[in-house]
Amino acid sequence: MSKKNRIKCIMCGKVFPKGQGILLNITGRELVFHSKKCALKFLTRFIEQLVVEDKDKVSKVLDKLLKTLSEERKELMELKAKKI
């Protein structure tokens, strides 16, 4: 496999074939991870930094997301409920 078809994990530096791994696009930046473990480590650190930088805004976004997820779960449960 040629060098062009290989990419490097931004967390651990492991080189792996293009098309494998996890790709995240955040604000136009393509972030590449070789495993879900590396992606989760990155996201954990990223969220921790966000909270430090702007706790109020993160809190509002979190509340909005939790509300949306709750509504989606409720709708899904209603769809799954047996109708007599």
Secondary structure, DSSP 8 states (H G I E B T S, - for coil): --GGGEEE-TTT--EEETT-SEEEEETTEEEEESSHHHHHHHHHHHHHHHHHH-HHHHHHHHHHHHHHHHHHHHHHHHHHS---
